[in-house]
């Protein structure tokens, strides 16, 4: 299995699982996060591959490079942009059943002694 096939399958599964949750979220923060993560991924993946910390089997990559690292590495950043916020929303509930601090106005209150 090539990295392209693995990336497409993983992203399809993540998208199917997270899009119902992410439809309720403002897209602007997600797009900004995606942009930042993709830029950081391109910069640091090229450094990591360029200095030899990571190597790829040439027969398993698409051959599209950016300029040193394979473009398939961007799938991890895209998956994180979908998965992390969805998990945050799904599991961001407190034990008492109320929404977490980010989703309520309780974060604006002073703590009670």
Helices and strands as residue ranges (DSSP letters): H 3-22, H 27-50, G 58-60, G 71-73, H 74-91, G 101-103, G 105-108
